[in-house]
């Protein structure tokens, strides 16, 4: 079996949230995270674009999305792209 790289858009609950603290919480919850970049959305709100590598077995990407959505301060997490590594 191989691995896949996932790009996930994580939307914070509000524009006032401490993004550095949220990034730390995401990395603590999901050790597979390789990179997190901020992406401006509108009116001061920024999304976090998370890159993580997981196994290509069934359900791994869904579990990753669920873990990220469960972090306090996250409104939602959605997979934007999945590619083979």
KEZA-251395 format. One line per field, with one value per residue (C-alpha): residue number from 0; x, y, z; residue in one letter. Coordinates in nm, 2 decimals. Example, Ala and Ser with C-alpha at 12.3 -4.5 7.8 and 13.67 -1.06 7.14 Angstrom:
resi: (0 | 1)
xx: (1.23 | 1.37)
yy: (-0.45 | -0.11)
zz: (0.78 | 0.71)
resn: (A | S)
//
This chain:
resi: (0 | 1 | 2 | 3 | 4 | 5 | 6 | 7 | 8 | 9 | 10 | 11 | 12 | 13 | 14 | 15 | 16 | 17 | 18 | 19 | 20 | 21 | 22 | 23 | 24 | 25 | 26 | 27 | 28 | 29 | 30 | 31 | 32 | 33 | 34 | 35 | 36 | 37 | 38 | 39 | 40 | 41 | 42 | 43 | 44 | 45 | 46 | 47 | 48 | 49 | 50 | 51 | 52 | 53 | 54 | 55 | 56 | 57 | 58 | 59 | 60 | 61 | 62 | 63 | 64 | 65 | 66 | 67 | 68 | 69 | 70 | 71 | 72 | 73 | 74 | 75 | 76 | 77 | 78 | 79 | 80 | 81 | 82 | 83 | 84)
xx: (0.00 | 0.11 | 0.05 | -0.16 | -0.11 | -0.43 | -0.49 | -0.76 | -0.92 | -0.98 | -1.21 | -1.18 | -1.49 | -1.42 | -1.18 | -1.07 | -0.93 | -0.56 | -0.43 | -0.10 | -0.27 | -0.50 | -0.21 | -0.04 | -0.36 | -0.40 | -0.05 | -0.09 | -0.41 | -0.29 | 0.09 | 0.07 | 0.05 | 0.35 | 0.26 | 0.00 | -0.05 | -0.29 | -0.52 | -0.72 | -1.09 | -1.28 | -1.33 | -1.02 | -1.11 | -0.83 | -0.86 | -0.58 | -0.46 | -0.33 | -0.11 | -0.10 | 0.02 | -0.18 | -0.21 | -0.42 | -0.63 | -1.00 | -1.13 | -0.80 | -0.89 | -1.23 | -1.07 | -0.83 | -1.11 | -1.30 | -1.00 | -0.94 | -1.31 | -1.30 | -1.03 | -1.17 | -1.19 | -1.25 | -1.58 | -1.53 | -1.26 | -1.30 | -1.07 | -0.98 | -0.74 | -0.60 | -0.30 | -0.06 | 0.28)
yy: (0.00 | 0.36 | 0.70 | 1.00 | 1.36 | 1.55 | 1.92 | 2.02 | 2.36 | 2.42 | 2.71 | 2.87 | 2.96 | 3.33 | 3.59 | 3.67 | 3.33 | 3.29 | 3.11 | 3.02 | 2.84 | 2.67 | 2.56 | 2.41 | 2.23 | 2.09 | 1.96 | 1.80 | 1.63 | 1.51 | 1.43 | 1.35 | 1.72 | 1.84 | 2.20 | 2.46 | 2.78 | 3.07 | 3.16 | 3.49 | 3.45 | 3.78 | 4.04 | 3.93 | 3.56 | 3.33 | 2.96 | 2.72 | 2.50 | 2.18 | 1.93 | 1.58 | 1.24 | 0.94 | 0.58 | 0.51 | 0.24 | 0.31 | 0.56 | 0.73 | 1.06 | 1.06 | 0.99 | 1.28 | 1.52 | 1.41 | 1.46 | 1.81 | 1.90 | 1.79 | 2.04 | 2.33 | 2.65 | 2.47 | 2.54 | 2.28 | 2.09 | 1.98 | 1.79 | 2.00 | 1.77 | 1.42 | 1.30 | 1.01 | 1.07)
zz: (0.00 | -0.06 | 0.09 | -0.02 | 0.04 | 0.14 | 0.13 | 0.38 | 0.43 | 0.80 | 0.87 | 1.22 | 1.42 | 1.40 | 1.26 | 1.62 | 1.69 | 1.77 | 1.45 | 1.60 | 1.89 | 1.65 | 1.43 | 1.74 | 1.84 | 1.49 | 1.49 | 1.83 | 1.73 | 1.39 | 1.39 | 1.01 | 0.93 | 0.73 | 0.66 | 0.75 | 0.55 | 0.60 | 0.32 | 0.34 | 0.28 | 0.35 | 0.62 | 0.82 | 0.82 | 0.72 | 0.64 | 0.73 | 0.44 | 0.60 | 0.42 | 0.57 | 0.44 | 0.53 | 0.41 | 0.11 | 0.29 | 0.29 | 0.54 | 0.62 | 0.47 | 0.63 | 0.97 | 0.91 | 0.83 | 1.14 | 1.37 | 1.23 | 1.27 | 1.63 | 1.74 | 1.95 | 1.75 | 1.42 | 1.25 | 0.98 | 0.78 | 0.43 | 0.19 | -0.11 | -0.29 | -0.26 | -0.46 | -0.45 | -0.30)
resn: (X | X | X | X | X | X | X | X | X | X | X | X | X | X | X | X | X | X | X | X | X | X | X | X | X | X | X | X | X | X | X | X | X | X | X | X | X | X | X | X | X | X | X | X | X | X | X | X | X | X | X | X | X | X | X | X | X | X | X | X | X | X | X | X | X | X | X | X | X | X | X | X | X | X | X | X | X | X | X | X | X | X | X | X | X)
//
